[in-house]
Amino acid sequence: MGNILQNITSVSPCELTPAGDFTLPYSDTPIQSKLSQLRPAIAHILQRALEGKMLNHEEAEALFYCQGPETDALLHTADIVRELRTGNDASFVITRNINFTNVCHMGCQFCNFGVNKNAGDAEFLAPHQVAARAKEAHARGATEICVQGGLHPDLPAGFYGDLLDTVSSTVPDIHIHAYSPFEIWYGAMKGRKTYTELLTDLKQRGLASMPGTAAEILDTEVRRKLTKNKLSTENWLKIIETAHNVGLPTTSTIMYGHIDGPSHWAAHLILLRDMQARTGGFTEFVPLGFIHNDSPLYKNNPSEVRTGPTADEHFKMHAIARLVLQGYIDNIQASWVKMGPDMASKVLRAGANDLGGTLMNESISRAAGASHGQEIVPRDMVNFIQRAGLNAHQRNTSYDVVTPYGRDKKPAHQEALVGSEVAKPVSKTAKPAISPFNAASHIPVKVSA
Ligand code: SF4
C-alpha cells in the first residue's frame, strides 16, 4: 500500500496555532536583486525557472544543495512561480480516509502500519462497513473518500470490485478515490488479470481516480532496501500509465528523508514529468516526508537511516518540485498530515498551493486508541491558508471550486513581475485535478505522538 501507511502527525483543532502568526520563509528583498548576489550557476537556474524553462536533472539536483541566500532565493522563486501557475488561491478538500484493513504481509521496511492477520489489533472492514463510513462522510460534507488497505493474504480476488459496487450503490454522489498501485499489482495478480483489464473493470464499477502512492523513491536500488522491490519502479510506472490510459487520473507522490538523496529526488521528479508529458493524467504532486517512528527500516539500521527530512528539505522539496514540474503538474500539495499544519502553511509560500484533505478520520483513530483526532476542520484549513496571505477555497477532487472563502488577499508578486521576462503559464494538463489528498489520505491506524 505504500508510504501512505506510515504514522502521521495527529492534530486536534484545539492544538492549532491561532491564525495570524506567520512569517514568510524568505526575505522581502526583490528577487532580481537576490539573483544578482548568487553564484552565477544557481542564479541562472532560478532565472530559467522564472522564465518558465524546463529544468533538467543536473539543475534540479544542484538546487537541492542550495544553502543560505541560495535557499532564500529558491523559495522566493518557487512562490513567484506558484502564483504564476495557480494564482493567489490555495485549496483544500473535504474527504474521508477509509483504511479497510491494516493486515498486510508485504513487510515493507519503512511501514509501521501493516500487522499480521492474527495480531490482536488486526482490523478489517467489510464493503458494507466502508459504505456506511462513506455515507456518514457524505452527510458531513465530504465530496470524496480515499479507500486503501493493506495487502491482506486472504483477500478474495474480487474484493476490490465488490467494495466499489457496494459503496457506489450506497453513496452514488461521492467521488471514490481508491487503491494504490501496490493494491492494483496485488489485485491483478490474485485475479490473474492484466492491469488494463483490472483497471477498466474497477472504473466501470465506480472507481473515479487513484492515489499515486507506493512510489516511495522511483529508484531500483533504494526500493530494494525499502520494499525488497516487490513493486518495482517499472511496475509502478506501468500501472500508473495504464490507469491514465483507461481514463483514471492519479496523484503522484514521493517519500523522502530516509536512505535517499538529491540525485534520487531529481530523477524522481523528472520521471513524473516525463510521464505527465505522455499521459496528462497526474492531478498533483504530494511530497511525503519519511516518518521513522517504529519503522523497521530505522529501528534495524539507526546509524544508516535518517529520521526523516529536515525543515530545510521540506521547503526545498516543495519549491524544487514547483520549478521542475511547472506547466506539467501545477498542483503541489503541502501535507499537513506529514509536516504538521504550521509547517504546511509556510510551505504554501514556498511552492505549494494546496493543503490536502480534512481527513475526517476520528472514528478510526479512536478505534486505534489514539489520543488525538486525525482531522482539521474546514474553518482551520481556511485559517491556515489565509494566514499565509492567500485566498482559501474548498475544492472537489477535480480542483473545481466548491466554496470560496473571501477574495481580499492581493497577489504578492505583481510588482516583482512587472517588466520581467516571465513566461506565460503553459500547463500541459488540460485540467489539473484529482485528489491531492491521496497520499495524505493514507492514514495509518496507529498514531504517533
Ligand atoms: S507493508 Fe503493506 S501496508 Fe505497509 S507499506 Fe508495504 S504494502 Fe503498504
Residues whose N, C-alpha, C, O or C-beta is under 5 A from the ligand:
A	BS01	SF4	M1 G2 N3 L5 C104 M106 G107 C108 C111 G114 G150 L151 F182
